[in-house]
Amino acid sequence: MTHPTDMPRDPARLALPEQLRTALWLAKLGLPVLPLREGKLPFGNCRACTRSACGDRPHMLAAGPCQCPAPCHGWGAATTDPAVLTSRPWAAVWKQAAAVAYHPGGAGLTVVDLDNADAVAWARQNLPATKTVATTRGEHWIYRGAMRSVNGVWPGVDLKSTMAYARWRGPGTGIMQALPDVVRALAVKEPTAARPVPCVVTVPALAGGGECPHRSPAYLERGIAMAEQRIKGAPDAIHKTVYRIFLAVLSAHGWCGCLTDAHIGRLFTAAQEKGESLRHCEAAWANARTKLGM
């Protein structure tokens, strides 16, 4: 598909909310779109889908749209169908929408999200020039071709394509190029911050000698199980609760290398079952590690 340029003025649609007019125009050009609320976040799921009650089927797919009539499941709601975009369940949402997002992978695109000036400078030195869109703090570099999405492939650099969304910030400048191998190669590298990885840190010798207590499976298992139960039992303020528990787990078990991806996955699963998004889990984990200087 070709990236949009100038938005035409259609008198028949001037009475529609501004964000909906933009969404219909983008959908006509082949970009699957969805509304965003304040904070650049998707609207919450409907009652039938809240807290993963529906099984989150769209998240298991490589492309949307979500089958729910409401704009649920973030990127999974993205659609090019004007009948869906103008349907009754979406009408109230568009009136509240602060921005429009699109599913790059659903349109056969990849967005390299450069979050600051250092990331932009890195891209200019390492990536082929392509269509560029200015953002609040950096730039989006858009390539023709889809791939898997990965956060934190470089400091301040995320890849947004399949199973992700990017905020629409205008047509940008430059000529869109085919997705180069150098961008695809970024996805196979270990992320630098946003994705949880086992903490590999050299630990000073234990006072009085002896082995790390986490080498005892029962010790570590008890700590992870307690953390899971605390997350599952949280009555409210789930964002703060998840961060505090991640911080506690890392404080107790994160310095010796015994904490594995399987342990981290259990904590993320417990948080998502309480309604926390994967993105918020990743952010909470990264913030906890930063707080501890890991």
C-alpha positions as CSV (number, residue, x, y, z in Angstrom):
1,M,0.0,0.0,0.0
2,T,1.0,3.6,-0.4
3,H,1.3,5.8,2.7
4,P,-1.4,8.6,2.8
5,T,-0.5,12.2,1.8
6,D,-3.2,14.8,1.9
7,M,-6.6,14.3,3.6
8,P,-9.4,15.3,1.3
9,R,-12.3,17.4,2.6
10,D,-15.6,15.5,2.2
11,P,-18.5,17.8,3.1
12,A,-20.7,14.8,3.8
13,R,-18.4,13.8,6.7
14,L,-17.7,17.2,8.3
15,A,-20.4,16.5,10.9
16,L,-18.5,13.4,12.2
17,P,-16.0,13.6,15.0
18,E,-12.6,14.7,13.7
19,Q,-10.9,11.5,14.8
20,L,-13.5,9.4,13.0
21,R,-13.1,11.4,9.8
22,T,-9.4,10.8,9.9
23,A,-9.9,7.1,10.6
24,L,-12.3,6.7,7.7
25,W,-9.9,8.3,5.4
26,L,-7.0,6.1,6.5
27,A,-9.2,3.0,6.3
28,K,-10.1,3.8,2.7
29,L,-6.4,3.9,1.9
30,G,-5.8,0.5,3.5
31,L,-4.6,1.3,7.0
32,P,-6.5,-0.7,9.7
33,V,-7.3,1.9,12.4
34,L,-8.5,2.1,16.0
35,P,-9.2,5.0,18.4
36,L,-6.9,6.0,21.2
37,R,-7.8,7.7,24.5
38,E,-5.7,10.2,26.4
39,G,-2.2,8.9,27.1
40,K,-1.9,7.2,23.7
41,L,-3.6,4.0,25.0
42,P,-6.5,2.0,23.5
43,F,-9.9,2.1,25.1
44,G,-10.6,-0.5,27.7
45,N,-12.3,-3.8,26.7
46,C,-16.0,-4.3,26.9
47,R,-17.6,-6.2,29.8
48,A,-17.5,-9.4,27.8
49,C,-13.8,-9.1,27.2
50,T,-12.5,-7.5,30.4
51,R,-9.8,-9.2,32.3
52,S,-9.3,-11.7,29.4
53,A,-12.7,-13.3,30.1
54,C,-13.1,-13.9,26.3
55,G,-9.8,-15.7,26.1
56,D,-8.1,-12.7,24.2
57,R,-8.4,-14.6,21.0
58,P,-7.3,-11.6,18.8
59,H,-3.9,-11.6,20.6
60,M,-3.3,-15.1,19.4
61,L,-3.6,-14.0,15.7
62,A,-1.1,-12.3,13.5
63,A,-3.6,-9.7,12.4
64,G,-6.9,-8.2,13.4
65,P,-9.6,-7.3,13.5
66,C,-11.1,-8.3,16.8
67,Q,-14.4,-10.1,16.4
68,C,-16.0,-8.1,19.3
69,P,-18.4,-5.4,18.2
70,A,-16.7,-2.9,20.6
71,P,-13.2,-1.5,20.0
72,C,-11.5,-4.1,22.2
73,H,-8.1,-5.7,22.5
74,G,-6.0,-2.8,21.3
75,W,-4.4,-3.5,17.9
76,G,-6.9,-6.4,17.5
77,A,-9.7,-3.9,17.0
78,A,-8.0,-2.2,14.1
79,T,-10.1,-2.4,10.9
80,T,-10.6,-0.9,7.5
81,D,-14.3,-1.6,7.5
82,P,-16.3,1.7,7.5
83,A,-19.4,-0.1,8.7
84,V,-17.5,-1.2,11.9
85,L,-15.9,2.2,12.4
86,T,-19.3,4.0,12.2
87,S,-21.3,1.3,14.1
88,R,-23.2,2.2,17.3
89,P,-20.7,0.5,19.7
90,W,-17.9,2.7,18.4
91,A,-19.9,5.9,18.2
92,A,-19.4,7.0,21.8
93,V,-15.8,6.0,21.7
94,W,-15.0,8.3,18.8
95,K,-16.5,11.2,20.6
96,Q,-14.0,10.7,23.4
97,A,-11.0,9.7,21.3
98,A,-7.9,11.8,21.6
99,A,-6.1,10.3,18.6
100,V,-6.1,7.6,15.9
101,A,-3.8,4.7,15.7
102,Y,-3.2,2.0,13.0
103,H,-1.9,-1.6,12.9
104,P,1.2,-1.4,10.7
105,G,1.5,-5.1,10.2
106,G,-2.1,-5.3,9.0
107,A,-1.2,-2.8,6.2
108,G,2.1,-4.6,5.4
109,L,4.2,-1.9,7.1
110,T,6.8,-1.7,9.8
111,V,7.4,1.4,11.9
112,V,10.7,2.0,13.5
113,D,9.7,4.1,16.5
114,L,12.6,6.4,17.5
115,D,11.8,7.9,20.9
116,N,14.4,10.5,21.3
117,A,17.2,12.5,19.6
118,D,19.9,9.9,20.3
119,A,17.7,7.2,18.7
120,V,17.1,9.4,15.6
121,A,20.9,10.0,15.3
122,W,21.5,6.3,15.6
123,A,19.0,5.5,12.8
124,R,20.5,8.1,10.5
125,Q,23.8,6.4,10.8
126,N,22.6,2.8,10.6
127,L,19.3,2.5,8.7
128,P,18.4,3.2,5.1
129,A,16.4,6.5,4.6
130,T,12.7,6.0,4.1
131,K,9.4,7.8,4.8
132,T,9.8,9.8,8.1
133,V,7.1,11.1,10.4
134,A,7.9,13.6,13.2
135,T,6.7,12.6,16.7
136,T,6.6,14.5,20.0
137,R,10.1,13.4,21.0
138,G,11.5,11.7,18.0
139,E,10.5,10.2,14.6
140,H,8.7,7.2,13.0
141,W,10.6,5.6,10.1
142,I,8.2,3.6,8.0
143,Y,9.1,0.8,5.7
144,R,7.1,-1.3,3.3
145,G,7.0,-4.9,4.6
146,A,5.7,-6.6,7.8
147,M,7.7,-8.4,10.6
148,R,7.2,-9.2,14.2
149,S,7.1,-6.4,16.7
150,V,9.8,-6.0,19.3
151,N,10.4,-3.3,22.0
152,G,13.8,-2.1,23.1
153,V,15.9,-3.4,20.2
154,W,18.2,-0.4,20.9
155,P,17.9,2.4,23.5
156,G,14.8,4.4,22.6
157,V,14.0,2.2,19.5
158,D,11.0,-0.1,19.1
159,L,9.8,-2.1,16.1
160,K,6.0,-1.8,15.5
161,S,4.5,-4.1,12.9
162,T,2.4,-7.2,13.5
163,M,0.4,-7.4,16.7
164,A,1.1,-3.7,17.6
165,Y,-0.2,-0.3,16.9
166,A,1.3,3.1,16.1
167,R,-0.2,6.5,16.5
168,W,-1.1,8.3,13.3
169,R,0.9,11.5,13.2
170,G,0.5,12.6,9.6
171,P,1.8,11.6,6.2
172,G,5.4,12.5,6.8
173,T,8.1,13.2,4.2
174,G,10.3,11.1,2.0
175,I,9.8,8.0,-0.1
176,M,8.9,4.7,1.6
177,Q,11.5,2.0,1.0
178,A,11.2,-1.8,1.3
179,L,11.9,-3.3,4.7
180,P,15.7,-3.8,4.8
181,D,17.5,-6.8,6.3
182,V,19.2,-4.5,8.8
183,V,15.8,-3.7,10.4
184,R,14.7,-7.4,10.3
185,A,18.0,-8.3,12.0
186,L,17.2,-6.0,14.9
187,A,14.3,-8.3,15.9
188,V,16.6,-11.2,16.7
189,K,18.8,-9.3,19.1
190,E,18.1,-9.2,22.8
191,P,16.1,-6.1,23.7
192,T,17.9,-3.6,25.9
193,A,15.3,-2.5,28.4
194,A,11.6,-2.9,27.7
195,R,11.5,-6.7,27.7
196,P,12.3,-8.7,30.8
197,V,15.3,-10.9,30.6
198,P,17.1,-13.0,33.3
199,C,19.3,-10.8,35.4
200,V,22.9,-11.9,35.1
201,V,24.9,-10.1,37.8
202,T,28.0,-11.1,39.5
203,V,27.2,-11.7,43.2
204,P,29.7,-11.1,46.0
205,A,30.6,-14.2,48.0
206,L,28.1,-15.0,50.8
207,A,29.2,-14.1,54.3
208,G,30.5,-17.2,55.9
209,G,30.7,-19.0,52.6
210,G,28.0,-21.4,51.3
211,E,25.9,-21.4,48.2
212,C,23.3,-19.0,47.1
213,P,20.0,-19.9,48.9
214,H,18.1,-19.5,45.6
215,R,19.8,-22.7,44.4
216,S,17.3,-24.5,46.5
217,P,14.3,-24.9,44.2
218,A,11.9,-24.7,47.2
219,Y,13.2,-21.3,48.3
220,L,12.8,-19.6,44.9
221,E,9.5,-21.4,44.1
222,R,8.0,-20.2,47.4
223,G,9.0,-16.6,46.6
224,I,7.5,-16.7,43.1
225,A,4.3,-18.4,44.3
226,M,3.8,-15.8,47.0
227,A,4.3,-13.0,44.4
228,E,1.7,-14.6,42.1
229,Q,-0.8,-14.8,44.9
230,R,-0.3,-11.2,45.9
231,I,-0.9,-10.1,42.3
232,K,-4.0,-12.3,42.0
233,G,-5.4,-11.0,45.3
234,A,-4.9,-7.3,44.5
235,P,-8.4,-5.7,44.9
236,D,-7.5,-2.5,43.0
237,A,-4.6,-0.2,41.9
238,I,-3.3,-3.1,39.8
239,H,-0.6,-0.9,38.1
240,K,1.0,0.1,41.4
241,T,0.6,-3.4,42.9
242,V,2.3,-5.1,39.9
243,Y,5.2,-2.6,40.1
244,R,5.7,-3.0,43.8
245,I,5.6,-6.8,43.6
246,F,8.0,-6.8,40.6
247,L,10.3,-4.6,42.6
248,A,10.1,-6.9,45.6
249,V,10.9,-10.0,43.5
250,L,13.9,-8.4,41.9
251,S,15.2,-7.2,45.2
252,A,15.1,-10.7,46.7
253,H,15.8,-12.9,43.7
254,G,17.2,-10.7,40.9
255,W,20.9,-10.4,41.8
256,C,22.2,-13.9,41.5
257,G,21.1,-15.1,38.0
258,C,18.6,-17.7,39.5
259,L,15.6,-15.9,38.2
260,T,14.7,-17.4,34.8
261,D,12.3,-16.5,31.9
262,A,9.9,-19.1,33.2
263,H,9.7,-17.3,36.6
264,I,9.2,-13.9,34.9
265,G,6.6,-15.4,32.6
266,R,4.6,-16.6,35.6
267,L,4.5,-13.1,37.1
268,F,3.5,-11.6,33.8
269,T,0.7,-14.1,33.4
270,A,-0.7,-13.4,36.8
271,A,-0.6,-9.7,36.1
272,Q,-2.4,-10.1,32.7
273,E,-5.0,-12.3,34.3
274,K,-5.8,-9.3,36.6
275,G,-6.3,-7.1,33.6
276,E,-2.8,-5.6,33.2
277,S,-1.6,-5.3,29.6
278,L,1.6,-6.8,28.4
279,R,3.0,-3.3,27.6
280,H,2.4,-2.2,31.2
281,C,4.0,-5.4,32.5
282,E,7.1,-4.8,30.5
283,A,7.2,-1.1,31.6
284,A,6.8,-2.1,35.3
285,W,9.6,-4.7,35.0
286,A,11.9,-2.3,33.3
287,N,11.2,0.5,35.9
288,A,11.8,-1.9,38.7
289,R,15.1,-2.9,37.3
290,T,16.1,0.7,36.8
291,K,15.1,1.5,40.3
292,L,17.4,-1.2,41.6
293,G,20.2,-0.2,39.2
294,M,20.2,-3.6,37.4
